[in-house]
Amino acid sequence: MNTAPRTPPSRAARLRLRHRLDTAFRGADLLEQKLRVLRTRHQLLRKAEQTSAERWHGQVRQAESWLLRGVLLGGEQALTAAAVGVGGADVTVDETSTMGVRHPSGASCVIPDRAPASAAPGNTALVHAEASYREAVRAAAEYAAARAAARIVGAELLSTRQRVRVLRRHWIPRLEQELARVGLALEQSEHEDAVRRRWAARQAEENGTTQE
């Protein structure tokens, strides 16, 4: 049940309601424009997320295949020795904005070379495995950025869609109903005032005639 207080009928109230209704329509139109842009952008980001995920998974499979060959050729000791001197990755996430929504636009990953004093991997398979894992880390950073961007824009898309729905289905119809009610009440009040004025004028005329 709607318990919101009704607006007392007056010309000023009718003007305020018209202004609020116009503002609501403009707001809904702007939100729908934003919705269209976000929907297109989200589709592109979802596609980029899927592509980067496939690339990441492919790189991981390739790296694991080379790693297995390297372990079979050199054993666990060769793997342990190959891990010495490998540094951590440095990931930088770039950002952009879509309709005021900031989200990642990509990621760059810098993986330092082996320490000069460290020995090279014991066999060719481990060399390929190291190179493949480097690419897998870069692909993982790109996938993480793409996934975050799709999630952020998707959340804003959902929020904007809900706001449009509230305006179109609830707020605007309520304002229209209230404006119609105030307009009808004001029209009736003005009609009653006109009737009273005519009656008063007629009475004054009749009284003037009687006095004569």
N, C-alpha and C positions, 0 to 999 in steps of 0.2 A: 504494500500500500504506500502511495506517495504522500508523505506528510510534510513536504516542503511548503512553506508559507506562500500564499498567492500574492501577486503584485496588485496593490490597490489601483483601480482604473483611473488613469489620468492621461493627458496628452504627453506629459513628460515621461511617464512610465511606458507609453507606447513607443516613443522615440528611443528610449533606452533599450527596449526589447528588440526593436528593429536593428539597432546598432549591434547588439549582442548576436542577433541571428546572422547579420551580414558578416560579422567577425568569425562566427562558427563556420559559415560556408567557405569563407576564404581560407580558414585554417584547414578545413577538410580537403579543399582543392590542393593546397600546398603539400599536405601530407601525402596525398595520392600521387603527386608528382615525385616526391621523395621515395614513395613506395615503388614506383616504376623503376627509378634509377637503382635503388637498392636490390630489387629483384634481378635486374640484369647483371649487376655487379656480383651478386651472390652466386648466380649460375656460373659465371666465369671463374669465381674463386673455388667453387666446388669442383669444377673441371680441373683447375690447377692442382687442387688437393689430391684428386684421384691420380693425375699424371705423376705428381711427385711421389706419391705413395708407391705406385708401381715401380718407379725408378729406384726408390730406396730398397724395396723388397728384392728387386733384381740384383742390385749391388751387393746386398747382404748374402744372397744365395751364391753369387759368384765368389765372394770373399771366403765364405765358409767352405766352398768346394776347393779353393786353392789351399786353405788352411789344413783341410783334411789330407790333401796330398803331401803337404809339407811335413805334417806330423808323421805320416806313414813313412816318409823318406828319412827323416832325421830324428824322430822320436820326440818325447816331451821335453827333453833337454834342449833340443834345437829351438823349440818354441819359446822356452824360458829365456834362452840367450838372445833370441830375436827381439823380445820385448824390452830388453835393456836399451836405454837411450832414446826411447820414443816419448816425445813430449805430448802435453795435452793440447786440445784444439781450442782456438779462440773464435767464438761465434759473435757476429755483429748482426743485429736485426734492424733492417730499414723499415721506416713507417711512412704511410701516406694517409690521406683522408678522403672519404667518400660521403658526401652530403653531411659533413661535420662529424663523421664517425672515424676515429683514428684506428688503424689496424695495420699489421705488418704487410709490407709490399715485397719482401724478400729477405734472404739471409745470406751473409757471406761468411765463409768458414776458412780460417787460416790454420793450417797444421804445420808446425815447425819441422824442419828436416831433422834427421838423426843427429845426436850429439857427435861432434867430430871424433871423439875418442872411442865411440861405441863401435862394435864390430857389425858388419853386415850380416843379414840372415844367412843361415848355414846352407840353404839350397834355393834353387830358382823358384820353387813353388811357394816358399815363404816370402820371397821377394814380391811375387805376384799377389800373394795374400795381403801383404802390407799395403801395396798400392790399391788393391781393391777395397780394403777397409778404410783407407783414406777417402776414397770416393763415396763409400757408404756413409761415412760421417758427414760429408758435405751434403749428400742427398737427404740424410736425416734432418739436418738443419733446415734445408729448403722445405721439406715436408712439414716440419713443426711450424714454420712460419705460415705456410699455406693453410694448414689446418686451423691455426689460431685466427687467421684472417677470415676464413669461412665461418668459424664459430661466432666471431664478434659481429660481423655483418649480418649473419643469420639471426642473431639475437635482436639486433636493431630492426631488422625486417619484421620480425614477429611483433615487437613492441609497437612499431609504426602501424602495422595492420590492425592491431587491437585498438589503437587510438582512433584510427579512421572509423572502425566499427562502432566505437562508443559515440563518436560525433554523429555519424550518419543514422544510426539506429536508435539512439537514446537522446542525446543532448539536443540535436536539431529538431526532432519531432516534439520534444517538450517545449522548446522555445516557440515553435510554430503554434502549438496548442495554447500556450500562455498568451501569445500575441493575439490570437483569434479571440480568446476569452476577454482580454482587456479591450480589444477593439469593439467587440459586441457590447460589453458593459458600458463603454464610453459612448457608443452610438445610442444606446438606450437611455443613458443619463442625459445626453444632449437633447434627445427627442422629448423626454419628460420635461426638461427645462424649457424647451420651446413651447410645449403645450401649456405649461404654467404661465409663461410670459403672455401668450395669446389670451389665456383666460383672465389674467390680471388686466391686460389692456382692454378686454371686452367689459370687464367689471367697471373699470374706470370710466369707459365711455358711457355705459349705462347709468352710472351714478351721476355723471355730468349732465346727461339728458334729463334725468329726474329732477335735479336741482333747478334746471331751467324751467 
